[in-house]
Amino acid sequence: MKKFLNIFFIAIVLCGGIIGITHACSSNQIDIGNGNCENTKFTITTTNLNAGDEFNFYMSASGTFYVDCGDGGTLSGTGVTNNTITRNDTTEALYTCTYSTAGAKTIKMAGLATGYCTGENYPAIRLFSGDINYGANSMISSGTEIYIHQISGSIGAIFPTLTNPVYGTGQPSFYMAFRNFINVDCEIPVGFFDGVYGQQRSMMFYSLFNGSKFTGNIPSRLFSQITMLSVWGFGYAFGGCDHLSGEIPGDLFENLTGVLNWGDYALFGMFFGCSGLSGYIPPSLFAGLIANGLPYTTNMMGQVFYNTNLATTCPTGYHQYITGYEDDWGARVSCEPNTINITWEDATPESVAANNAGSCTYGGTINTPAVAPSKRGYVFTGWSFDVGSN
């Protein structure tokens, strides 16, 4: 009986070892070998490919990255071992998924960058395979970007802002990175650049989605973590994106407060040709710049809304919100409501030391409390700005 039990115990141990070795990754993970899995951060779905087709992408970043090319796909390039890319330098390198079978492929990416190339024209990653030195309005698609059908996830999760983010190796560039996706059929993912923050490097988002056919709305807070603009920082970022629709989100630049000394052309032509956008320019879109004295550099706002169908007059119940940049916008207007309702978050008496209710005309002044509120962070409540048809 003892002998039988020993044999039975050994069988259990061996079985447990076998189960561990044959562990499979889930559908939202990348198998990097030896039973190890990495969670997918960014996904590309291609159009139908033929057996033997190649899908190319480029990287100018150091770090360890994981790429699953999908069914029938094999990854090749500098520093590649199976599904893992190991890079100790930031020189731009080409990576290729080659397919032995036909069909639409799902390419999964993960990993984390540790450094970036400081050259202006070398993005951390680019899926645009054409000549990146073409002019901003060029619609030439000569590479595998034409195979991209959908994208999801966050590219900022793989290529976030690191330390020393301006002219050091800590700020990624996405120069022309997602340009001319002419067969894409999806919205720009929410949170696509989460983790990318602070001051821009030169041409950081230049021609970012230029010529791409993304559909739907521009996501709220897409660039909300950027605080300072640089030269050509968002130049032509959405140029020619005529499949985008809806209104421009007012919180697109939620924390933008200024422009660096080299901020010429920082927003030049950003929405040029986005004919599907509707509504007016949100008054909060550039609120941080306006609050800090309208910093102005050469053509910073030039042609931002040219060749769009944004409103040239404000709708009933709204008046024009003056920013100081109107001459650069081709008669497009920013609007705000005629009536603004304000309520107190905290109704303690000290917060309304002067009057509990009242109104004033647009541009007028509300009575100042005799004693300034001692608490901070009030949201005004109980006041109404009645401006009629102003």
C-alpha positions in Angstrom: 0.0 0.0 0.0 2.8 2.4 0.8 4.5 1.7 -2.5 1.2 2.5 -4.4 0.9 5.9 -2.5 4.4 6.9 -3.4 3.8 6.2 -7.1 0.5 8.1 -7.0 2.2 11.1 -5.4 4.9 11.2 -8.0 2.2 11.1 -10.7 0.5 14.2 -9.2 3.8 16.1 -9.1 4.6 15.3 -12.7 1.1 16.2 -13.8 1.4 19.5 -12.0 4.7 20.2 -13.8 3.1 19.5 -17.1 0.2 21.8 -16.4 2.6 24.6 -15.6 4.6 24.1 -18.8 1.6 24.1 -21.0 0.1 27.4 -19.6 -1.6 29.4 -22.4 -1.8 33.2 -22.6 -5.3 34.8 -22.9 -6.5 36.6 -26.0 -5.5 40.0 -24.7 -2.0 38.9 -23.9 1.3 38.3 -25.8 3.1 35.0 -25.4 6.8 35.7 -24.9 7.8 32.1 -24.2 8.5 29.9 -21.2 5.0 30.2 -20.0 5.3 34.0 -19.7 2.6 36.5 -20.9 2.5 40.3 -21.4 -0.7 42.3 -21.3 -1.4 43.9 -24.7 -1.4 47.7 -24.7 -1.9 48.5 -28.3 -3.6 46.5 -31.1 -3.8 46.8 -34.9 -6.3 45.0 -37.1 -5.3 44.8 -40.7 -7.3 44.6 -43.9 -7.2 41.2 -45.6 -3.6 40.3 -46.5 -2.2 37.7 -48.9 0.1 35.0 -47.9 3.6 36.4 -48.2 2.5 40.0 -47.5 4.6 42.1 -45.1 3.5 44.6 -42.5 6.2 47.2 -41.6 6.6 49.6 -38.7 9.5 51.7 -37.4 10.8 52.5 -33.9 13.3 55.1 -32.6 13.2 54.1 -29.0 15.2 51.9 -26.6 13.6 49.4 -24.3 12.0 46.0 -24.3 9.0 45.6 -26.5 6.7 42.6 -27.3 5.0 42.1 -30.7 2.6 39.3 -31.7 2.2 39.5 -35.4 -1.0 37.4 -35.4 -2.0 34.2 -37.2 0.8 33.0 -39.5 3.0 36.0 -38.8 6.7 36.1 -38.0 8.5 39.1 -36.6 11.9 40.2 -37.8 14.3 43.1 -37.3 17.0 44.5 -35.1 17.1 42.9 -31.6 14.3 40.4 -32.3 14.0 37.1 -30.4 10.7 35.4 -31.1 8.1 38.0 -30.0 10.5 40.2 -28.1 12.4 43.2 -29.3 15.4 44.3 -27.1 16.9 47.7 -28.0 19.8 49.5 -26.3 19.9 52.5 -28.7 17.4 54.9 -30.3 18.4 54.7 -33.9 15.4 54.2 -36.2 15.0 50.6 -37.1 12.5 48.7 -39.4 10.5 45.8 -38.1 8.5 43.4 -40.3 5.7 41.0 -39.8 5.7 38.4 -42.6 2.7 36.2 -43.1 2.5 32.6 -44.4 -1.3 32.7 -44.4 -3.9 35.0 -45.9 -6.6 37.0 -44.1 -7.0 39.9 -41.7 -4.4 39.9 -38.9 -4.4 41.1 -35.3 -1.1 42.6 -34.3 -0.6 43.1 -30.6 2.1 45.3 -29.0 3.3 45.8 -25.4 6.5 46.7 -23.5 7.9 50.0 -22.3 10.4 52.5 -23.7 13.4 53.6 -21.8 14.7 56.4 -24.1 13.9 58.2 -27.4 15.9 59.6 -30.3 16.3 63.4 -30.0 16.1 64.1 -33.8 12.9 66.0 -34.8 12.0 63.6 -37.6 12.4 60.3 -35.7 9.2 59.3 -33.9 9.2 56.7 -31.1 7.0 54.6 -33.4 5.6 55.2 -36.8 3.1 53.1 -38.8 3.4 55.5 -41.8 5.9 53.8 -44.1 6.1 56.5 -46.7 8.8 59.1 -47.0 8.5 61.2 -43.8 10.1 64.2 -45.5 7.0 64.8 -47.7 5.2 68.1 -47.3 2.4 68.4 -44.7 -0.4 68.2 -47.3 1.0 65.3 -49.2 -1.5 62.4 -49.4 0.9 59.8 -50.8 0.5 56.4 -49.3 3.3 54.1 -50.5 3.7 51.8 -47.6 1.9 49.3 -45.4 -0.2 52.0 -43.6 -2.8 51.2 -46.3 -3.3 47.8 -44.6 -4.4 49.3 -41.3 -8.2 48.8 -40.7 -8.6 49.4 -37.0 -6.5 50.4 -33.9 -7.3 50.2 -30.2 -5.6 50.7 -26.9 -3.0 53.3 -25.8 0.3 54.1 -27.6 1.3 56.3 -24.7 1.3 53.3 -22.4 4.2 51.9 -24.5 5.9 55.2 -25.3 5.2 57.5 -22.3 7.0 60.7 -21.2 10.1 59.7 -19.2 12.4 62.0 -17.2 14.1 65.0 -18.8 11.2 65.4 -21.2 12.1 68.4 -23.4 15.5 68.1 -25.2 16.7 65.0 -23.4 15.7 61.5 -24.3 12.6 61.5 -22.1 9.9 62.9 -24.4 8.6 60.8 -27.3 7.8 62.2 -30.7 4.9 61.0 -32.8 5.9 63.0 -35.9 3.8 61.7 -38.8 3.4 58.5 -36.8 -0.2 57.6 -37.8 -0.5 59.4 -41.1 -2.4 58.4 -44.3 -4.4 55.5 -42.8 -6.6 55.6 -45.8 -8.4 52.2 -45.1 -8.9 52.7 -41.4 -12.5 52.3 -40.2 -12.6 53.2 -36.5 -12.4 56.1 -34.1 -9.2 57.4 -32.5 -9.0 55.5 -29.2 -9.9 57.2 -26.0 -6.8 57.7 -23.9 -4.6 57.1 -26.9 -1.8 59.4 -25.5 -2.3 58.8 -21.8 1.1 59.0 -20.1 2.4 61.6 -22.5 2.7 64.9 -20.6 4.5 68.2 -20.0 6.3 70.4 -22.4 6.4 69.5 -26.1 9.6 68.8 -28.0 9.8 70.3 -31.5 7.3 68.9 -34.0 6.1 66.4 -31.4 2.7 65.8 -33.0 3.4 67.3 -36.4 1.1 65.8 -39.2 0.1 63.2 -36.6 -3.0 61.8 -38.3 -2.7 63.9 -41.5 -4.7 62.3 -44.4 -6.1 59.5 -42.2 -9.7 58.4 -42.5 -10.5 58.0 -38.8 -14.3 58.2 -38.2 -16.4 59.6 -35.4 -15.5 62.2 -32.8 -12.1 63.4 -31.6 -11.8 61.9 -28.1 -12.2 64.2 -25.1 -8.9 65.0 -23.3 -6.8 63.5 -26.1 -3.9 65.9 -25.4 -5.0 67.0 -21.9 -1.6 66.2 -20.3 0.3 68.6 -22.6 1.1 71.8 -20.7 3.4 73.8 -23.1 3.5 74.1 -26.9 6.6 74.1 -29.1 7.5 74.9 -32.7 5.1 73.1 -35.1 4.0 71.0 -32.0 0.5 70.3 -33.5 1.1 71.5 -37.0 -1.4 69.8 -39.4 -2.1 67.2 -36.7 -5.5 66.4 -38.1 -4.9 67.9 -41.5 -7.2 66.4 -44.2 -9.0 64.2 -41.7 -12.3 64.7 -43.4 -14.0 61.6 -42.0 -14.0 63.0 -38.4 -17.3 64.3 -37.2 -19.0 66.0 -34.3 -17.7 69.0 -32.3 -14.2 69.7 -31.2 -14.0 68.7 -27.5 -13.5 71.7 -25.2 -11.1 69.7 -23.0 -8.8 68.7 -25.8 -6.0 70.8 -24.2 -7.3 70.7 -20.7 -4.0 71.7 -19.0 -2.4 73.7 -21.7 -1.1 76.9 -20.2 1.6 78.4 -22.4 4.0 78.4 -25.3 7.7 77.9 -25.2 10.1 80.5 -26.7 10.4 78.4 -29.8 6.6 78.0 -30.2 6.3 79.3 -33.8 3.6 77.6 -35.9 2.7 75.6 -32.8 -0.9 75.0 -33.9 -0.7 75.9 -37.6 -3.3 74.1 -39.7 -4.1 71.7 -36.9 -7.7 71.1 -38.2 -7.1 72.2 -41.8 -9.6 70.4 -44.1 -11.5 68.6 -41.4 -14.8 69.3 -43.3 -16.8 66.9 -41.2 -16.4 68.8 -37.9 -19.4 70.7 -36.7 -20.4 73.5 -34.3 -18.3 76.4 -33.1 -14.8 76.6 -31.5 -15.3 75.8 -27.8 -14.4 78.8 -25.6 -12.5 76.5 -23.3 -10.3 75.1 -26.1 -7.5 77.6 -25.6 -8.6 78.9 -22.2 -5.2 78.2 -20.6 -3.4 80.3 -23.2 -5.9 83.1 -22.9 -5.7 83.1 -19.1 -2.0 83.6 -19.3 -2.1 86.6 -21.5 -2.5 85.2 -25.0 1.2 84.3 -25.7 1.7 84.8 -29.4 4.5 83.6 -31.6 4.9 83.6 -35.4 1.8 82.0 -37.0 1.0 80.1 -33.8 -2.7 79.9 -34.7 -2.4 80.3 -38.5 -5.0 78.5 -40.6 -6.0 76.3 -37.6 -9.6 76.0 -38.8 -9.2 76.7 -42.5 -11.2 74.6 -44.9 -13.6 73.4 -42.2 -17.3 73.9 -41.9 -17.2 75.3 -38.3 -19.6 78.1 -37.6 -19.0 81.6 -38.7 -21.8 83.0 -36.5 -23.0 82.1 -33.1 -26.4 80.4 -32.6 -29.3 82.0 -30.9 -28.7 82.3 -27.2 -24.9 82.6 -27.6 -22.5 85.5 -28.2 -19.0 85.5 -29.6 -16.2 84.7 -27.2 -13.3 87.0 -28.2 -9.9 85.3 -27.9 -7.6 87.6 -29.9 -6.8 85.0 -32.5 -9.9 85.6 -34.7 -7.8 86.9 -37.6 -6.1 83.6 -37.9 -9.3 81.5 -38.0 -10.8 82.4 -41.4 -14.0 83.9 -39.8 -14.7 80.8 -37.6 -16.0 81.8 -34.3 -15.9 80.8 -30.7 -19.2 81.1 -28.8 -20.4 81.1 -25.2 -24.0 81.1 -23.8 -25.7 84.4 -23.0 -26.8 83.2 -19.6 -24.5 81.5 -17.1 -26.1 80.0 -14.0 -23.8 79.9 -11.0 -24.5 78.0 -7.7 -22.7 77.6 -4.5 -21.1 74.3 -3.7 -21.1 75.2 0.0 -24.0 77.5 1.2 -22.3 78.7 4.3 -23.0 82.4 4.9 -19.4 83.5 4.6 -19.5 82.5 0.9 -22.1 85.1 0.1 -21.0 88.0 2.3 -22.6 90.6 0.1 -25.7 89.5 -1.8 -27.5 86.2 -2.1 -28.9 86.8 -5.6 -28.6 89.2 -8.4 -27.7 89.7 -12.0 -25.5 91.8 -14.2 -25.2 92.5 -17.9 -22.5 90.8 -20.0 -19.2 92.5 -19.3 -20.6 94.0 -16.1 -19.4 93.5 -12.5 -21.1 91.6 -9.7 -20.9 93.3 -6.3 -17.8 92.3 -4.4 -18.4 90.8 -1.0 -17.5 93.1 1.9 -15.4 90.3 3.4 -13.6 87.9 1.0 -14.6 84.3 1.6 -12.1 82.5 3.8 -12.5 79.2 2.2 -10.9 78.2 -1.1 -12.2 76.2 -4.1 -15.7 77.7 -4.3 -17.9 77.2 -7.3 -20.1 80.3 -7.5 -23.8 79.5 -7.0 -26.9 81.6 -6.9 -25.8 84.2 -9.5 -27.3 84.7 -13.0 -25.6 86.6 -15.8 -28.6 87.9 -17.8 -27.3 89.4 -21.0 -30.3 89.3 -23.2 -29.4 89.1 -26.9 -25.8 90.3 -26.4 
